[in-house]
Amino acid sequence: MPQVRHWLRNPLIVFALAITLGLVAAHTSLLQPDELRLDRALQNDTRIGWLNTVMLGVSNIVSPVGGLVILSLWCGWLLLRRHHPVDALSTFLVVAVGWNSSEIAKLIIARNRPPAVYSLDPETGSNSFPSGHVAFTVSAAIAAYFLARGTRWQWPTALGGAAAVALIAFSRLYIGAHYPIDVLGSVLVSASAIVCLTGVWHAWLLPRLHLVPFLDRFGPLGPPVAAGRGADDEVPAAATQDAQESLPRGAAESQMSQPLTP
């Protein structure tokens, strides 16, 4: 998980903007009539029988049940097959925090869904802003990008994640479950929550992973991080290299051969 500067201030600003946008869309007539016209234009121009089935299937993949299955299998693979407990825990937190942040925004905004008469699969019992399906996809795409950072898969993962978000967002509009502002709000809300999580992870969670019972049995936890180091604090690579070069050759080799401690 990367270290992000201003991990508290900037996400709070973005989250506040998203909530303001949602309140305006839900409780005024400034945006909703135009949004409904966009929804109807998209649906009238693109809906055909076979595509209806495809879009319903795509949307169901990242439903609440589908999302839980995907997250469980993903984290289980990282933990039990790859033996990367830190990656498994960070991936779970990124997806869980980004996904559930949309539920908090839903409660605040309390926006009604588009008219059920236009929907291929009318939904009841949840609010419209933001889209939980899109929030899950955004969170999963960001988590996958974090895992791929610094490898040859970094940019293919980023492009694939963006394509997945666009596909799920389109499917929710196509089905008639959301307004356009709802899917935009998902991106803003989930991304802001995840950026905030990165600061909490580096400042508080990562230095204390060794306190989690049995976690080290699944794989190495990495070298301990000094408690109190903030997300804005960085150790330059040159400083680490200079410190190792200043050691006697035998001491440096001994230090490099020591196993990592949890």
Secondary structure, DSSP 8 states (H G I E B T S, - for coil): ----TTTTHHHHHHHHHHHHHHHHHHHSSSSHHHHHHHHHHHHHHH--HHHHHHHHHHHHHTSHHHHHHHHHHHHHIIIIIS--HHHHHHHHHHHHHHHHHHHHHHHHH----S-GGG-SS---SS--SS-HHHHHHHHHHHHHHHHHTTSTTHHHHHHHHHHHHHHHHHHHHHHTS--HHHHHHHHHHHHHHHHHHHHHIIIIIGGGGGGSTTGGGGS---S---TT--TT----HHHHHHHHHTS-HHHHHHHHHS----
